[in-house]
Amino acid sequence: MRPYAALLVGDELRSVHRAVVCTGGSVMLAANFEDARRRVLEQPFKYLIVHLGDDLRGRLIEVAAFHREHPLVHPILLAVPTPAADWSLLLEEVCAEIVLSTESPWFESELLATLRKLEHQLSFGPSVYLPGSARIFEVLVTSSQDKVKILDQVSGFLTELAIGGRSVRRVLDVVDELVMNAVYDAPVDAQGHALYAGLSRSTPVILRSQERAIFSYGSDGRTLALSISDPFGGLSISTFRRYIAKGLRGGNDQIDQKDGGAGLGLYLQFENVGSLCLNVQPGLRTEVVGLLDVSGSYREMSTTPKSLSCFRIGGSGLGREPE
């Protein structure tokens, strides 16, 4: 198989170089975007990897301009956007569908997973973020009542990992939102109309066999991976990002807070995890994956620098919304 090419703009990080090589790629370097434009004419490359650095706004403008000129090149942005204002900027740009924090505890493994997913379309399942020896547990979600069983199972797993206190509560909050969104918000009929989204989340729902979701979880002792997968593929990348952006803006008028509102649930997931990933195969499957740092204290878990990734399988390609 011919190796793919990735262009690194700005500071070269050894870990980035290694990740590209380890996933079958070759590395090209560019000092700036003028150099990048010259490089793409000399030798086409598939991925543009950019460290945004301190001037996030300025560098993001440059990435967006390059992306408009070369829409088939996939940008992978490396940043530590701590303030909500930084994330708001990133969520406005189509070129920022993959933003990885260089200071997260799993940066190298997440970058490897990202490149594997882009290059080989290995997008579904939390196992891509964990070593092969980590066991992945799966639970079939058949009704809203299954949430209690799943919360108990995850709580027991955390106890076995010697994780307690507020860390458990934070994890279970994420689990709750993942399961409830899959039960109430994901199911649609043949015309794409929501089936249960208008119901209060206190109203029991029994899913038909073709509506059932799969909840998965696992850990390597450092990273806890949680995921929910539904058979609808109805959550678009643009909607996913818009919900999170609304939550970051804050205010009761900024986000759908009615019972069963998916927008608030997705924002709360983003707030509570260290990394949030959307995998979507339109009309067929949607998966949301969250990663949390369980290697240390609650403070370390709650202050993990955030990453956000979106992958679209099929149609116009990974990470691209249809025109």
C-alpha positions in Angstrom: 0.0 0.0 0.0 1.3 3.4 -1.0 2.0 5.5 2.1 -0.1 8.6 2.6 1.6 12.0 3.1 0.9 14.4 6.0 2.2 18.0 6.1 3.1 19.5 9.5 3.0 23.2 9.6 4.9 25.1 12.3 6.7 23.4 15.2 7.5 19.8 14.6 6.4 17.6 17.4 8.3 14.3 17.6 5.2 12.5 18.8 3.3 13.7 15.7 6.0 12.6 13.4 6.0 9.2 15.0 2.3 8.8 14.8 2.2 9.5 11.1 5.0 7.0 10.4 3.5 4.3 12.6 0.2 4.5 10.7 1.9 4.1 7.4 2.4 7.7 6.4 5.3 9.9 5.3 6.0 13.3 6.9 6.5 16.6 5.1 7.4 19.9 6.9 6.4 23.5 6.2 7.5 26.5 8.1 4.3 28.5 7.3 1.3 28.4 5.1 3.0 30.1 2.2 5.4 27.1 2.3 2.4 24.8 2.6 0.8 26.1 -0.6 4.1 25.6 -2.5 4.4 22.1 -1.1 0.9 21.0 -2.1 1.6 21.9 -5.7 4.9 20.0 -5.6 3.7 16.9 -3.9 0.0 16.4 -2.9 -0.6 15.4 0.7 -3.7 14.0 2.4 -3.5 15.5 5.9 -2.6 19.0 7.1 -1.5 18.9 10.8 -1.2 22.3 12.4 -0.1 23.3 15.9 -2.2 26.4 16.5 0.1 27.8 19.2 -0.6 31.0 21.1 -2.2 32.9 18.3 -5.2 30.6 17.9 -7.4 33.1 16.1 -4.7 34.1 13.6 -3.6 30.6 12.9 -7.2 29.4 12.5 -7.9 32.0 9.9 -4.9 30.7 7.9 -6.1 27.1 8.2 -9.6 28.1 7.1 -8.2 29.9 4.0 -6.0 26.9 3.1 -9.0 24.5 3.6 -11.1 26.6 1.2 -8.4 26.4 -1.4 -7.8 22.7 -0.9 -11.0 21.1 0.5 -9.8 17.5 0.0 -7.0 17.9 2.5 -8.1 16.9 6.0 -7.0 19.4 8.7 -6.0 18.0 12.1 -5.5 20.8 14.6 -3.4 20.6 17.7 -4.2 23.1 20.4 -5.0 23.6 24.1 -8.2 25.8 23.8 -9.0 26.1 27.5 -11.4 29.2 27.5 -14.9 28.8 26.1 -14.1 31.7 23.8 -11.4 29.6 22.1 -13.8 26.7 21.6 -16.4 29.0 20.3 -14.0 30.2 17.6 -13.1 26.6 16.7 -16.7 25.4 16.5 -17.4 28.2 13.9 -15.0 26.8 11.4 -15.6 23.7 9.2 -11.9 23.2 9.1 -11.8 22.5 12.9 -13.7 19.2 12.9 -10.7 17.5 14.6 -9.0 19.4 17.4 -6.7 17.4 19.7 -5.1 18.7 22.8 -1.4 18.3 23.0 -1.6 18.4 26.8 -4.1 15.7 27.3 -2.9 12.5 29.0 -3.7 10.4 25.9 -2.5 12.8 23.2 -0.2 10.4 21.4 -2.7 7.5 21.5 -5.6 9.7 20.4 -3.6 11.1 17.5 -2.7 7.5 16.4 -6.4 6.5 16.7 -7.4 9.6 14.6 -5.0 8.8 11.8 -6.1 5.1 11.8 -9.7 6.2 11.6 -9.1 8.6 8.8 -6.9 6.4 6.8 -8.7 3.0 7.2 -12.2 4.1 8.2 -11.9 2.3 11.5 -14.2 4.7 13.2 -16.7 2.8 15.3 -16.1 1.4 18.8 -14.2 2.7 21.8 -11.5 0.1 21.4 -9.5 2.2 19.0 -8.6 4.5 21.9 -7.5 1.7 24.2 -4.7 -0.9 23.9 -5.7 -4.3 22.5 -5.5 -5.9 25.9 -8.2 -3.7 27.4 -11.5 -5.5 27.7 -14.6 -3.7 26.2 -17.9 -4.4 27.8 -21.1 -4.0 25.8 -24.7 -3.7 26.9 -27.8 -3.8 24.6 -30.1 -0.8 25.3 -33.7 -2.0 24.8 -35.6 0.6 26.9 -35.2 3.6 29.1 -35.3 1.3 32.1 -31.9 -0.2 31.1 -30.2 3.0 32.3 -30.4 1.9 35.9 -28.7 -1.4 35.0 -26.0 0.3 33.0 -25.3 2.8 35.7 -24.9 0.0 38.2 -22.6 -1.9 36.0 -20.3 1.1 35.3 -20.4 2.0 39.0 -19.2 -1.5 39.9 -16.5 -1.4 37.3 -15.2 1.9 38.7 -15.2 0.3 42.2 -13.0 -2.5 40.8 -10.7 0.2 39.5 -10.5 1.8 42.9 -12.2 5.0 41.6 -14.6 6.7 44.0 -16.1 10.0 45.2 -16.9 12.8 42.8 -15.1 11.0 39.9 -17.7 8.3 40.0 -20.5 10.9 39.9 -18.9 12.7 36.9 -18.6 9.4 35.0 -22.2 8.4 35.8 -23.5 11.8 34.6 -21.9 11.1 31.2 -23.3 7.6 31.1 -26.8 8.9 31.9 -26.7 11.5 29.1 -25.3 9.0 26.6 -28.0 6.4 27.2 -30.9 8.9 27.5 -29.9 10.6 24.2 -29.9 7.2 22.5 -33.3 6.2 23.8 -35.2 9.5 23.5 -33.5 11.6 20.8 -31.9 9.2 18.3 -34.9 7.1 17.1 -36.7 8.4 14.0 -39.3 7.0 11.6 -38.8 6.3 7.9 -39.4 10.0 7.1 -36.8 11.1 9.6 -39.3 12.4 12.2 -38.4 12.0 15.9 -40.3 9.2 17.6 -39.7 9.9 21.3 -37.9 13.3 21.6 -41.1 15.1 22.6 -41.6 12.8 25.6 -40.5 13.7 29.1 -37.6 11.6 30.2 -39.7 10.3 33.0 -42.0 8.6 30.5 -40.9 5.0 30.0 -39.8 4.0 26.4 -39.4 0.5 25.1 -37.3 0.4 21.9 -38.3 -1.9 19.0 -35.6 -4.3 17.9 -34.5 -2.1 15.0 -34.2 0.9 17.4 -31.9 -0.6 20.0 -28.6 1.0 20.9 -25.4 -0.5 22.2 -23.6 1.1 25.2 -19.9 0.2 25.5 -17.2 0.9 28.1 -13.7 -0.1 29.0 -10.4 1.2 30.4 -6.7 0.6 30.5 -6.4 2.0 34.0 -5.6 5.5 32.7 -8.3 6.2 30.2 -11.9 5.3 30.6 -13.8 5.1 27.3 -17.6 5.3 27.1 -19.6 5.1 24.0 -23.2 4.8 22.7 -24.1 3.6 19.3 -27.5 3.8 17.6 -28.8 2.4 14.3 -30.0 5.7 12.9 -27.1 7.9 11.8 -29.2 11.0 12.1 -26.9 13.3 14.1 -25.0 15.4 11.6 -21.6 16.9 12.4 -22.9 20.4 12.0 -25.8 19.8 14.5 -23.4 18.1 16.9 -21.1 21.1 16.9 -23.9 23.6 17.0 -25.3 22.1 20.2 -22.0 22.3 21.9 -21.4 25.9 20.7 -24.8 26.9 22.1 -24.0 25.4 25.5 -20.7 27.3 25.6 -22.4 30.6 24.9 -24.6 29.9 28.0 -27.9 31.3 29.0 -31.3 29.7 29.2 -32.2 31.0 25.8 -29.1 29.6 24.1 -29.8 25.8 24.4 -32.8 23.5 24.3 -33.4 22.5 27.9 -36.7 20.8 27.6 -37.0 17.2 28.9 -35.4 15.0 26.3 -33.4 17.8 24.7 -30.4 16.4 22.9 -28.6 19.7 22.8 -28.2 20.1 26.5 -27.1 16.4 26.8 -24.4 16.7 24.2 -23.1 19.9 25.8 -23.0 18.3 29.2 -21.1 15.3 27.7 -18.5 17.7 26.3 -18.2 19.5 29.6 -17.7 16.4 31.6 -15.3 14.4 29.4 -11.7 15.1 28.4 -12.3 14.1 24.8 -15.6 13.8 22.8 -15.9 12.1 19.4 -18.7 11.8 17.0 -18.7 8.9 14.5 -21.6 9.0 12.0 -22.6 7.0 9.0 -25.6 9.0 7.7 -28.8 7.0 7.8 -27.1 4.0 9.3 -25.3 4.5 12.5 -24.2 7.2 15.0 -21.8 6.8 17.8 -20.6 9.2 20.5 -17.4 8.3 22.4 -16.2 10.0 25.5 -12.8 9.7 27.2 -12.1 10.5 30.8 -8.8 10.5 32.7 -9.2 8.0 35.6 -5.5 7.8 36.5 -5.5 10.4 39.2 -7.6 12.7 41.3 -11.0 14.2 40.5 -9.2 17.5 39.9 -7.1 15.9 37.2 -10.2 14.3 35.6 -12.2 17.6 35.7 -9.4 19.8 34.3 -8.2 17.5 31.4 -7.6 19.7 28.4 -10.3 18.9 25.9 -10.3 17.4 22.5 -13.2 17.2 20.0 -13.3 15.0 16.8 -15.9 14.4 14.1 -15.8 11.6 11.6 -18.2 11.0 8.8 -18.1 7.6 7.1 -19.3 7.2 3.5 -20.8 9.7 1.1 -18.4 12.7 0.7 -15.8 11.1 3.0 -14.6 11.2 6.6 -15.1 14.4 8.4 -17.0 16.1 5.6 -20.7 17.2 5.5 -22.4 16.8 2.1 -22.6 20.0 0.1 
